[in-house]
């Protein structure tokens, strides 16, 4: 599907940039010019965990920037224990690359970080996309370590990736979608990222817990057009939290994909990508 001049996600080189003395690893692809779309990742994810089936078709039309935030994968430093500190690092990275305005997509914990980036740097964000994510003070997230632990146990016993249990429904449709997703993630064979560290996982879980128990943000302060998406059966972040986000953010649209979970945007990428591009390009 890609035009011949475009580098595929699986072949996109990894670069580094110094941000206040810390080396950040990143990849960028797609046409330059216009507002870049920056991606913020899920719990325990590194660069190689972005789905080529989502990245490649977006990068046909938009400049895409993905990066390992502080302490993740090949980036230096240690992961902070709070989302607002992660957000400060993300904003510093974007500004160091020389961008004055971006569109921002946050998936899962990345969605929590994206809300912090937007609230704390309103001038930096043009449009916001929140997928498979909740809101500060949403409770429920305190169960996350338990849910994640159980999925990792099942995964170890069945020699599968824990995300097969966390991102996709346990029915034939979900199992097939998961299998396809992991096949796509394996497309990149060279210059793969460093694995997530134990420190990073522990710090991220602490940050998720702090956010779940924290004082809610006034989301009416997010005035950017916002696209909220999730599956209808998210076992990690209750799908109802996506609905609440859309209710509390004034200029937002909500899409809930049927018969899917936390990884709904990957399972329904053929619907999600055109909807996302339409949202980003709308006048």
Protein Blocks (a to p, Z undefined) as FASTA:
>chain_A
ZZfklccfklmccddddeehiacddddedjeeijdddddddehiafklpcfklmmmmmmm
pccdddddehiajbgcjddfbfklmmmmmmmmmmmnopabdcdddehjlmmmmmmmmmmm
mmlpmbdcdehiacehklmmlmmmmmmmmmmmmmmmnopafklmmmpccbfklmmmmmmm
mmmmmmpmghpacdddfklmmmmmmmmmmmmmmccddfklpmbdcdddddfbdfkbgfkl
mmmmmmmmmbacddddehiafklmmmmmmmmmmmmmmmmmpZZ
